[in-house]
Amino acid sequence: MSKNSIKEKNIIGFTINGQAVEAEEGWTVLETARYNGFHIPTLCYHEAIEPSGACRLCVVEVREGDWSKVVISCMYPVKEGIEILTDSPRVHNVRRWVLEMLLAECPASKEIQALAAEYGVSSSRFASVDKENQCMLCGLCVRVCNEIVGVNAISFASRGTSKEIATPYKVPSTACVACGSCVTVCPTGAMQARLDQVRGDISQRTGHGHAH
């Protein structure tokens, strides 16, 4: 395809790991990479929900002219002529740092342990506050409840080191429709453990699936 036809169709051409690829205007690097079969690890990303860049695991290296930088691919827009590296030494170094932090933050998550092992990370230099914690506070559960289900049954509560995912007043939410979407999108298994706290006793539900 010629450069003229690329521009006419609003198609952007660049490379990923040396392979020429094309993307529609408005696509992100992650979307283009997945479309073309390139693997980029993610935890806080789900195609049905707007990206937030919370976990930083999807980093890639962008080269353009004489400079390069590491960016999060889920939010970085494609640009004509750039070069994307998904597995460069800089990328691997950043991912290992991210995984060390995640191991310290949610050491009980089997999913994070497995992903860390893929990058040769078996321990963390960072202190772990709660050995039983699985939640990385990525917010996917909150956003799917808000953006997709539309009921806002859960949200972030408290601040700083006390920040957590919870229902108002930490009691079963009457807004929860027990759809399980929060469990489906959770990347670490944390929501499965707290699901009953969110939805309450299913046997007491009446009407259209709402708790009363």
HELIX and SHEET records of a PDB file:
HELIX    1   1 LYS A    3  GLU A    8  1                                   6    
HELIX    2   2 VAL A   29  TYR A   35  1                                   7    
HELIX    3   3 PRO A   89  GLU A  105  1                                  17    
HELIX    4   4 LYS A  110  GLU A  118  1                                   9    
HELIX    5   5 LEU A  140  ARG A  143  1                                   4    
HELIX    6   6 VAL A  144  VAL A  149  3                                   6    
HELIX    7   7 GLY A  160  SER A  162  5                                   3    
HELIX    8   8 PRO A  168  LYS A  170  5                                   3    
HELIX    9   9 SER A  181  VAL A  185  1                                   5    
HELIX   10  10 ALA A  190  ARG A  199  1                                  10    
HELIX   11  11 ILE A  202  GLN A  204  5                                   3    
SHEET    1   A 5 GLN A  19  GLU A  24  0                                        
SHEET    2   A 5 ILE A  11  ILE A  16 -1                                        
SHEET    3   A 5 GLU A  83  LEU A  85  1                                        
SHEET    4   A 5 VAL A  59  GLU A  64 -1                                        
SHEET    5   A 5 TRP A  67  ILE A  72 -1                                        
SHEET    1   B 2 SER A 155  ALA A 157  0                                        
SHEET    2   B 2 GLU A 164  ALA A 166 -1                                        
END                                                                             
